[in-house]
């Protein structure tokens, strides 16, 4: 991404990395929203695999992230943020 403050170090836990994200406030907020969306997509797909017998596919996660990001973008546009 070009912003060193956003990359996790090899030895940091997710919690340490999350708390240590640095950069402009708007960038941090957007980045955290994106990371949260990806983690949520992985969790949802994992549950679908475990509980419904779905086949684990990266493209399913990526499609969900893409669709949700587009939906959020449209919401923001409508609200005028």
C-alpha positions, 0 to 999 in steps of 0.5 A: 500500500505504500504506507509502512504504518499499515503493514503488520510486523512479523512478530505482532499479534492482530491486537498489537498490530491493530492498536499500532496502525499509524497515519492520517486519521481518515486513512486509518479509519478507511483501512480499519473498515476494509480490514474488518470487512475482509475478516468478516467475509472470511468468518462468514465463509468459514461458517458456511463451510463448517455448518453448511458444507460449502466448498472453501473458495477464496473467490467467494470471500473476494466476491463478498468483499467486493459486493459489500464494499460497493454497497458501502460506497453507494451508501456513503455517496447517498449520505454525502459523507 
